[in-house]
Amino acid sequence: MTRTGFPSNAGGPQASGSVVAGFDGSPQSSVAAYWAAREADLRAVPLRLIHFQEPSALGHVFRAPDSRSRRSAQHLRAQTADELRRTFPALDISIHSVDGSPIDVLSESAAESDRIALGSRALGPVMGFVLGSVSMAVIGATNCPVVSVQAKDDASYGDLLVGVDVRQHCEALLRFAFDEAEQRGCGIRFLSAWALPPLVGYGATYDPRVHAQLEMSAKATLVDVLMPWKKQYPDVRTTAQANVGHAATQLVTSGREAGLTVVGHRVRDSSLGTHIVPVAHAVLHHARTPVVVVPLT
């Protein structure tokens, strides 16, 4: 999407396929499964729980599985499925147990899915969480939105917080955000971060008039990007902010009360493998709310 371009195929629910949750028997993957079930029920699409035989498959539990941990994981899998069916009686739920690589299996599932939900491991009093290497690889390899759900998710549905880089094509990100808000019946807070030019400076060289002009210009650009989408989704409440500073820091700070934080990513390939762009990577590791990473083209 260009800065003045209009959205294509917008203006209504885009639900199709299914919602997938990776499940390895860990408590955090149970939270992700519940989150995925709510999303699938909201959209009236099937939920597919992909159960990996080893409890450490998704990178949450860093120990070799034994027979006791396998039995515990299988029990938790059955318990989770039963609870989901009781909570969402109209939801079509299927469980697929696999022995393959989680990265390969989940990446293949993305082709027929609306989104994939993965659990995250909380760090107690330390803000944020640690994503397993498998989770990061799945985010980098899939072509559908991937949701990282923190174990402390309280299932609340607040407004969406969406980070927008107006310098980039963001059609997929905006389509996801507006469709999600319409489905949930909530609003969206759009946030665009910008930096002061070196000549404006700080301290003695700081000019508040220049700062104000740049802020107005940045917000005007963001509003211009959002305008065609707001026309397509007239019932979705939106606010737009353009703040000076680091994008990831602002998203983490502003997202504490959000029901969902949404960021886009363009995968960067290198000789060391696939990498997530810095802003998405930082938000994933420090946000306290579920984070959706939307692949951009």
C-alpha positions as a printed NumPy array, in Angstrom:
array([[  0.   ,   0.   ,   0.   ],
       [  1.301,   3.434,  -0.863],
       [  0.79 ,   6.366,   1.433],
       [ -2.18 ,   7.53 ,  -0.572],
       [ -3.314,   4.148,  -1.894],
       [ -6.655,   2.57 ,  -1.111],
       [ -7.029,  -0.84 ,   0.545],
       [ -7.853,  -3.822,  -1.58 ],
       [-10.312,  -6.524,  -0.49 ],
       [-11.168,  -4.576,   2.662],
       [-14.447,  -3.722,   4.292],
       [-15.602,  -6.782,   6.152],
       [-14.59 ,  -9.961,   7.939],
       [-11.911, -11.943,   6.142],
       [-12.257, -15.162,   8.197],
       [-11.375, -18.387,   6.422],
       [ -9.295, -21.465,   7.044],
       [ -8.656, -22.136,  10.729],
       [ -6.818, -20.98 ,  13.828],
       [ -3.847, -23.117,  14.864],
       [ -2.276, -23.45 ,  18.31 ],
       [  1.01 , -25.211,  18.898],
       [  0.69 , -27.408,  21.983],
       [  3.519, -29.231,  23.764],
       [  1.879, -29.931,  27.118],
       [  3.382, -26.918,  28.877],
       [  1.087, -24.581,  30.88 ],
       [  1.941, -21.65 ,  28.616],
       [  0.907, -23.604,  25.535],
       [ -2.428, -24.297,  27.277],
       [ -2.916, -20.541,  27.638],
       [ -2.139, -20.119,  23.931],
       [ -4.641, -22.865,  23.091],
       [ -7.363, -21.095,  25.074],
       [ -6.559, -17.785,  23.373],
       [ -6.707, -19.476,  19.977],
       [-10.048, -21.068,  20.858],
       [-11.562, -17.666,  21.638],
       [-10.304, -16.319,  18.328],
       [-11.633, -19.3  ,  16.381],
       [-15.006, -19.124,  18.151],
       [-15.243, -15.406,  17.429],
       [-14.668, -16.036,  13.731],
       [-16.666, -19.285,  13.506],
       [-13.693, -21.173,  12.071],
       [-12.182, -24.481,  13.262],
       [ -9.468, -24.698,  15.903],
       [ -6.569, -27.03 ,  15.215],
       [ -4.416, -28.014,  18.187],
       [ -1.102, -29.371,  16.952],
       [  0.339, -31.491,  19.743],
       [  4.06 , -32.168,  19.704],
       [  4.973, -35.405,  21.411],
       [  7.921, -34.018,  23.349],
       [  7.002, -31.517,  26.095],
       [ 10.085, -29.466,  25.202],
       [  9.197, -29.271,  21.508],
       [  8.245, -25.602,  21.415],
       [ 11.294, -24.517,  23.356],
       [  9.563, -23.729,  26.648],
       [ 10.98 , -26.472,  28.874],
       [ 14.702, -26.924,  28.553],
       [ 15.103, -30.54 ,  29.683],
       [ 14.961, -33.944,  28.036],
       [ 11.459, -35.471,  28.317],
       [ 11.071, -38.726,  30.303],
       [  8.131, -41.109,  30.559],
       [  6.653, -39.181,  33.47 ],
       [  6.796, -35.831,  31.65 ],
       [  5.286, -37.459,  28.553],
       [  2.354, -38.792,  30.575],
       [  1.911, -35.399,  32.21 ],
       [  1.878, -33.677,  28.822],
       [ -0.652, -36.141,  27.419],
       [ -2.885, -35.651,  30.45 ],
       [ -2.696, -31.869,  30.111],
       [ -3.465, -32.162,  26.396],
       [ -6.629, -34.177,  27.083],
       [ -7.613, -31.891,  29.953],
       [ -7.109, -28.773,  27.839],
       [ -9.163, -30.191,  24.962],
       [-12.012, -31.167,  27.319],
       [-12.036, -27.713,  28.922],
       [-12.075, -26.003,  25.545],
       [-14.98 , -28.117,  24.342],
       [-16.957, -27.289,  27.48 ],
       [-16.172, -23.58 ,  27.192],
       [-16.777, -23.374,  23.44 ],
       [-19.41 , -26.063,  22.71 ],
       [-20.084, -24.827,  19.175],
       [-16.413, -24.744,  18.203],
       [-14.99 , -27.364,  15.845],
       [-11.842, -28.555,  17.677],
       [ -9.386, -31.112,  16.343],
       [ -6.114, -32.376,  17.829],
       [ -3.237, -33.541,  15.671],
       [ -0.337, -35.304,  17.389],
       [  2.899, -35.147,  15.413],
       [  6.513, -36.213,  15.796],
       [  7.984, -33.885,  13.192],
       [  9.885, -30.653,  13.544],
       [  7.658, -27.947,  15.112],
       [  9.114, -25.386,  12.714],
       [  8.273, -27.441,   9.635],
       [  4.844, -28.562,  10.863],
       [  3.692, -25.115,  11.963],
       [  5.097, -23.442,   8.861],
       [  3.157, -25.875,   6.675],
       [  0.009, -25.256,   8.74 ],
       [  0.277, -21.539,   8.03 ],
       [ -0.74 , -22.07 ,   4.413],
       [ -4.298, -22.964,   5.466],
       [ -4.599, -20.918,   8.654],
       [ -5.736, -17.438,   9.615],
       [ -3.203, -17.289,  12.439],
       [ -0.987, -19.408,  14.659],
       [ -0.891, -19.011,  18.453],
       [  2.169, -19.918,  20.509],
       [  2.711, -19.644,  24.252],
       [  5.433, -17.574,  25.873],
       [  7.386, -18.141,  29.07 ],
       [  7.038, -15.438,  31.719],
       [ 10.012, -14.263,  33.775],
       [  8.195, -13.454,  37.005],
       [  9.074,  -9.945,  38.25 ],
       [ 11.178,  -9.184,  35.185],
       [  9.169,  -7.383,  32.518],
       [  8.64 ,  -9.4  ,  29.389],
       [  9.171, -13.   ,  28.421],
       [ 11.543, -15.273,  26.598],
       [ 10.522, -16.846,  23.32 ],
       [ 11.961, -20.224,  22.442],
       [ 14.132, -20.524,  19.358],
       [ 11.372, -22.576,  17.729],
       [  8.847, -19.784,  18.245],
       [ 11.114, -17.197,  16.68 ],
       [ 11.834, -19.496,  13.742],
       [  8.113, -20.068,  13.159],
       [  7.445, -16.322,  13.179],
       [ 10.185, -15.823,  10.621],
       [  9.118, -18.691,   8.382],
       [  5.321, -18.428,   8.221],
       [  3.199, -16.385,   5.844],
       [  0.298, -15.843,   8.243],
       [  0.028, -13.8  ,  11.46 ],
       [  1.643, -15.439,  14.493],
       [  0.415, -14.613,  18.001],
       [  2.681, -14.856,  21.02 ],
       [  0.495, -15.295,  24.098],
       [  1.971, -14.659,  27.508],
       [  1.146, -17.075,  30.303],
       [ -0.342, -14.202,  32.31 ],
       [ -2.898, -13.313,  29.648],
       [ -6.149, -12.438,  31.47 ],
       [ -8.362, -12.901,  28.416],
       [ -9.403,  -9.242,  28.435],
       [-10.391,  -7.591,  25.19 ],
       [ -9.138,  -4.03 ,  25.233],
       [ -8.413,  -1.858,  22.235],
       [ -5.729,  -2.831,  19.769],
       [ -2.388,  -1.042,  19.721],
       [ -0.859,  -1.05 ,  16.242],
       [  2.63 ,   0.106,  15.365],
       [  2.801,   1.662,  11.897],
       [  5.908,   2.604,   9.947],
       [  4.553,   5.102,   7.418],
       [  7.721,   4.749,   5.337],
       [  6.882,   1.139,   4.509],
       [  4.113,  -0.669,   2.663],
       [  1.724,  -1.779,   5.422],
       [ -1.438,  -2.934,   3.672],
       [ -1.402,  -6.377,   5.314],
       [ -0.89 ,  -4.869,   8.763],
       [ -3.742,  -2.374,   8.414],
       [ -6.103,  -4.937,   6.91 ],
       [ -5.426,  -7.282,   9.828],
       [ -5.876,  -4.517,  12.409],
       [ -9.174,  -3.181,  11.059],
       [-10.624,  -6.644,  10.508],
       [ -9.574,  -7.694,  14.011],
       [-11.115,  -4.606,  15.605],
       [-14.341,  -5.06 ,  13.668],
       [-14.574,  -8.681,  14.763],
       [-13.865,  -7.828,  18.406],
       [-15.998,  -4.69 ,  18.472],
       [-13.125,  -2.637,  19.867],
       [-11.106,   0.405,  18.84 ],
       [ -7.574,   0.807,  17.523],
       [ -4.759,   3.036,  18.705],
       [ -2.282,   3.591,  15.917],
       [  1.223,   4.606,  16.9  ],
       [  3.954,   5.867,  14.6  ],
       [  7.391,   6.722,  15.99 ],
       [  9.742,   9.25 ,  14.465],
       [ 13.158,  10.717,  15.283],
       [ 14.355,  14.303,  15.447],
       [ 16.775,  15.215,  12.637],
       [ 20.358,  15.739,  13.857],
       [ 20.236,  19.481,  13.141],
       [ 17.251,  19.941,  15.459],
       [ 19.206,  18.374,  18.294],
       [ 18.612,  18.336,  22.011],
       [ 19.666,  20.47 ,  24.931],
       [ 20.871,  23.947,  23.961],
       [ 20.199,  23.327,  20.266],
       [ 16.654,  22.056,  20.804],
       [ 13.958,  24.13 ,  19.082],
       [ 10.426,  23.327,  20.315],
       [  8.844,  25.043,  17.315],
       [ 10.632,  22.739,  14.906],
       [  9.712,  19.783,  17.098],
       [  6.021,  20.741,  16.992],
       [  6.084,  21.172,  13.211],
       [  7.721,  17.779,  12.717],
       [  5.218,  16.124,  15.047],
       [  2.293,  17.648,  13.154],
       [  3.771,  16.501,   9.856],
       [  4.33 ,  12.961,  11.129],
       [  0.765,  12.719,  12.445],
       [ -0.648,  14.13 ,   9.198],
       [  1.193,  11.434,   7.255],
       [ -0.191,   8.727,   9.533],
       [ -3.73 ,  10.095,   9.235],
       [ -3.332,  10.139,   5.465],
       [ -2.293,   6.469,   5.475],
       [ -5.279,   5.502,   7.64 ],
       [ -7.925,   7.543,   5.814],
       [ -8.942,   5.012,   3.125],
       [ -9.141,   2.235,   5.722],
       [-11.331,   4.295,   8.019],
       [-13.721,   4.826,   5.112],
       [-13.869,   1.076,   4.546],
       [-14.42 ,   0.379,   8.265],
       [-16.561,   3.339,   9.421],
       [-17.684,   1.633,  12.647],
       [-14.158,   1.047,  13.984],
       [-12.993,   3.691,  16.455],
       [ -9.464,   4.906,  15.804],
       [ -6.938,   7.279,  17.311],
       [ -3.582,   8.189,  15.794],
       [ -0.393,   9.211,  17.568],
       [  2.971,  10.177,  16.129],
       [  5.552,  10.396,  18.896],
       [  9.252,  11.06 ,  18.842],
       [ 11.342,   8.184,  20.188],
       [ 12.128,   4.513,  19.727],
       [  9.21 ,   2.552,  18.237],
       [  9.64 ,  -0.618,  20.303],
       [  9.904,   1.258,  23.605],
       [  6.76 ,   3.235,  22.864],
       [  4.808,   0.148,  21.83 ],
       [  5.784,  -1.752,  24.968],
       [  4.949,   1.19 ,  27.234],
       [  1.696,   2.111,  25.475],
       [  0.593,  -1.491,  25.121],
       [  0.276,  -2.291,  28.813],
       [ -3.482,  -1.663,  28.76 ],
       [ -4.095,  -2.942,  25.236],
       [ -5.972,  -6.14 ,  24.507],
       [ -3.536,  -6.915,  21.713],
       [ -0.384,  -5.347,  20.299],
       [  0.047,  -5.656,  16.536],
       [  3.333,  -5.201,  14.694],
       [  4.502,  -5.957,  11.182],
       [  7.727,  -7.603,  10.156],
       [  9.804,  -8.137,   7.08 ],
       [ 12.083, -11.103,   7.418],
       [ 15.741, -10.399,   6.813],
       [ 17.872, -13.271,   5.553],
       [ 21.55 , -13.573,   6.314],
       [ 24.26 , -16.204,   6.338],
       [ 23.314, -16.913,   9.962],
       [ 19.688, -17.64 ,   9.13 ],
       [ 16.375, -15.821,   9.148],
       [ 15.991, -12.846,  11.473],
       [ 13.047, -10.802,  12.685],
       [ 13.395,  -7.039,  12.263],
       [ 14.497,  -5.235,  15.471],
       [ 11.201,  -3.524,  16.392],
       [  9.108,  -6.701,  16.163],
       [ 11.839,  -8.666,  17.952],
       [ 11.978,  -6.184,  20.851],
       [  8.208,  -5.95 ,  21.248],
       [  7.905,  -9.742,  21.294],
       [ 10.397,  -9.995,  24.108],
       [  9.13 ,  -7.176,  26.306],
       [  5.384,  -6.685,  25.787],
       [  3.077,  -7.74 ,  28.599],
       [  0.107,  -8.403,  26.336],
       [ -0.424, -10.877,  23.491],
       [  1.506,  -9.746,  20.417],
       [  0.525, -10.427,  16.82 ],
       [  3.302, -10.36 ,  14.247],
       [  1.892,  -9.775,  10.759],
       [  4.115, -10.677,   7.796],
       [  4.513,  -7.85 ,   5.294],
       [  5.408,  -8.014,   1.628]])
